[in-house]
């Protein structure tokens, strides 16, 4: 708890983050060297300064933060943080698969990869140097926890040539694991963790529904991309959302499902969506992301009198969105996107 309290105080002020919008990459790098990202940014500065190197530095910092918290944890909390790290290791697997599929050279591919967990830099290099096909990558990582799920998905990929089924298989494994770890906690910690991860999984599914509907996929096609773990948006609720005639009807259906389940955080988020002017898919997803951030912070306020897992999850969520905001600013700077458009992409807390 003391470690978390200190780390939470080190989060970058929103005004300082907004002040970076429109700045050059060199200026952003200079400012970040005076923050908790200093070590990773200094390491990145020894390479070519671009969005890839800076984003990798930010992600490495998040991984290091989780690993430090892991050393201070035990029991169910230790398993929970391990599950979160597994989520980022799975993202590394996704990147390995994408770069091999794109036939990138080892050195070029490594620019896109953030080593995590079992897949340290040496392991990633070995995978890339010894993999000519997706099957080669999967053979190497089959020894890890998610290996069996990936092998099963690869059989489907061979029939459909749908690369996305491989990524969904990794997501399903990660979220099932987090859901299980949350369920293994006790008392208030269990309640908080299941609420937060349940909400996150639901929002991942909702984003998938909206993306797939935009692509005009049918019910059966969409369902193969969903993560079947939820205590609020079950199969019936998602089916109703998928078959709704338009965006507003889909939002209304999801709000009603949250209301019927007496899920306050779901109601807050989809009530906000109902009131918002949705102009694009990214705009809609920003509202959902902001809702997840607010839900984490509300969880602390609801249980402020107790030491609980809520502070851990809220801190890590704040950190994740801090990095997401910095990445948006970095990409906007490199691409020359007008500052006002970049600011629209930023996600900040609204719960005091």
N, C-alpha and C positions, 0 to 999 in steps of 0.2 A: 504493500500500500504506500509506504513512503516513496519508493522508487517511482511508482505510477504518478503520485502527486507532483513530484519534481518534474518528471517528463512532460506531464500535461501543461505545466507552467512554461515549458520551453517551446511549446507550439508557437508558430509564427503568427503575429497579430494580423487580422484581416486587412487592416489599412496598409500594412507593409506589403502584403501579397498584392493588393490592388495597385500599389505604387510601382510594381514591377511590370505591369501591363504596358506593352509598347516599348519596353527597354531592350537594349541589345543583349545578345547572349553573353557577351563579356561582362556587361554590367550585372546581369542576373547571377552569373557565376560569382562575381565579386561579392555581391550581397549575401549569397548563400554560404560563403566562406565564414560568415559571422553568425552562423546558426548551427544547430545540431548536425547539419549535413556537411560540416566542414571537412571531415576526413575523406569522405567519398567524393566531394567536389574537387578537393585538391588532387586526388588520384585521377579524376577525369580530366583535369586541366593539363595533365602530362600528355594526353592524347589530343586528337583533333577535336576542337570545341564545336559541337553541334548538338542538335536535339537528342540524338541517339545516346551520346556519351553522358549528357546531363540527366536524361531520364533514367538511364541505367544506374547512375550514382544515387538518385533518389530512391529507387527500388532497393538497391543494396543497403541503404541506410535503414529502410523499413525492415528488411530481413534481419539486419544486425540488432535492431531494437527488439524484435520478437525473440531472437536467440538469447539476448541478455535477460529478458523477462523469464524465459524458459529456465535459466539457471537458478532463478530465485523462486521457482514454483515447484509444487509437488502434487501428487495425486491427480484428481480430476482436472484441476486447473492446468497442470503440466500437459495432460493429454489434449486439452482444449487448444492450448497454444501450439502444440505439435500439429494438431489438425489444421490450424490456420497456416502454418508454415508449409504443410503438405499442399494446401491450395496454391501457393506460389510456386512450389516445385512442379505442380501440374501445369502451370502456365509456362514454365520453362520447357516441359515436354511438348506442349503445343507449338512453341516457337521452333524447337528442334524439328518437329514434323513439317512445319511450314517451310523452313529454310531448305530442308532436303527436298521437299516437293518442288521448290522453286529452283533447284540445282545451283544454289549459291556455293561459292568456295568456302572452305573452313574459316578463313580469316574474315571474309565478308559476313558470314553467318554469325560469327561471334560478336559482331557489333550489335546484333539484335537480341542477344541472349543474356539474361541475368542469372548467373549460377545460384542455385538454392538447394539446401539439404544434401541429398545423395548426389545431386547433379552439380558438383562443384566445377570450377573452371576446367580442371584437368579431365574430369569425366565427360563434360560437354565436348571438349576438343576430341576426345577419344571416340565419342559417338559420331561426330561429324566426319572424322577422318576414315571411319570404318563403315560408313553408311552411304549407299548409293540409292537406296529405295526406302519407302516408308516402312516396309516390312523389316528392313535391317535395323531401323531405329527401334521399332517395337520389340524386336528380338533382344536388343540390349537392355531395354528398360523393363522387360518382362519379369525380372527378378525382384522388382520393387512392388510395394503394396498394391498399386493400381494396375500392375502388369496384366493380370488375368482379365480385368474389365476391358482393357485396351485390346487384348488379343481377340476377345469375343466381338468387339466392335469392328475389328479389322476384317473379320469374316463378312460382316454386313457391307463394309466398304468395298470389298472385292466384287460384290454383286451389284451395288448401286452406284459406285464411284462418287458417293457423297462424302466429301472430306469432313463435313461438319459432324458426322456421327462419331468420329474419333474424339473430337473436342467435347461433345456432349457426354460421351462415356467417362471422360476424365472429370467433368463437372459433377456428374451424378455420383461418382465414387467419392469425391471430395466432400460434397454436401451430405451424402448419407453418413460419412464418417463423422462430420461435425455434428450432425443431428444425434448420432449415437453417443458421442462424447458428451453432448449437452444433457442427454438423458441419464447419463451415469453420475451426474452431479447430485447434490442433495439439497433439499429445502429450497430456500430463496434463490440460491445460485442456479439450481435446475430450472426454476420458473423463469428467471431472467434470461438465461442462455437459450432456452427453447423458444421464448418469445422473440428474441432478437434474431436468431438463426432461422426460425420459422418465417419471420417477416422477410428476411433477406432472400430466402429461397422462393417465397411467393413473388417477390418483385422481379427476381430473375426470370421466373416463368411468365409473368405479365409482360416483361420486355420482349420475350420470345414470341408471345402471342401477337403483340402489335407488329413486330418485324415480319412475322410469317404472313399475317393478314395483309400487310402492305404488298407482299409478294404474291398475293392471291392463292396461297396454299389452302388446301381443304382440311377438314377436321382430322382425318387420319394422318395426313402428312405433318400437321403441326404437333400432334400428340407424341410423335416419335422423338421430338426435341425437348420435351418437358421433363422436369425432375419430379418424380412422384413421391414427394415428401412434404406434407403440409397438414396442419391441424385447422386451417381456416379455408384456404382455396383448394378444396378437394377436386376430384375428377368431375363431379357434377357442376361445381362452380366454374371451373375452367371451360368445360364444354359449353356452358351458357355464354361465357365471355367470347369464346371462339366463334360461335354461331350468331352472335349479335350482328345486326345489319351494318353498323357504322361505328366510328370511333366513340362518339358520345354514348351510344347504346352500350358499347363494351364497358366504358367507364361506369355507367350507371349500374350495370349488372354486377361489376366487381364491388362497388360501394354497397349494394344490397347484400351481397354474400358476406362482406365484412360485418355489416350491421346484424345480420341473422346469426352470425357466430359470436356476437358480442365482443368483437375484436376492436378495441378502441384505436390502436395505432393504424390499423387498416382503414378504419372509418376516417381518421384525420387525413390520411394521404389521399384517399379517393374523393373525399369531400373537397380537398384542395384542387384535385384534378378537375372536378366538376365545375369549379369556379374559375379555372384558368382558361386562357385563350390558347389552345394548342395549335401552333403553327407548323410544327414539324415533329418528326420522331425524336430528334435529339432534344427538343424542347420538352416533350413529354417525359423522356427518360431523366432529364434534369429534375423535374418535379418529383419523380419517384426516388431519385437519389437523395434529394434534400429531405424527403420524408423519412428515409432510413436513418439519416444523420440525426434528425430531430427526435426520432423514436429512441435512439440510444441515449440521448441526453435526458429525455423525459424519464427513462428508466432510473437514472441516478436520482432525479428529484423525487420520484415516487418512494424510493427506498433509501433516502439520504441518511437515515439514522443508523444504518447497518453497514458493516464491512461486507461487501459482496462483489461478485464477478462483474457487476454493472460498470464499475469504474474502469476495469480492464478493457471490456468490450467498447465502452464509449471512447476511451483514449485511443485504442487502435483504429476505431472508425474515424475519429477526428484526424488522426495521422494519415490514414488512407485518403481522405478527401483533401487534406492539405497537399498531399503529393499529386492528387488528380488535378487540383487547381494549378499547381506549379507546372505540371506537364502541359496543361492547356495554354498557359502563358508562354512557355518555352516554344511550343509548336507554333503558336500564333506569331511570335517574334520571328522565327525562322521563315515562316511562310508569308510574312508581311500582311497578316490579317489586321483589319482596322481595330483599334483598341475597344471600341464600343461593342463590337461583335464578340471579342474575346471575353469581355466582362459578362456578357449574357451566358457564357458557358461555365462561369464559376459557381461553385456551390458552397454556401456558408450556412452556419447554424442560425436558427431563428428563435430557439428556446433559450430564455435567459436563466 
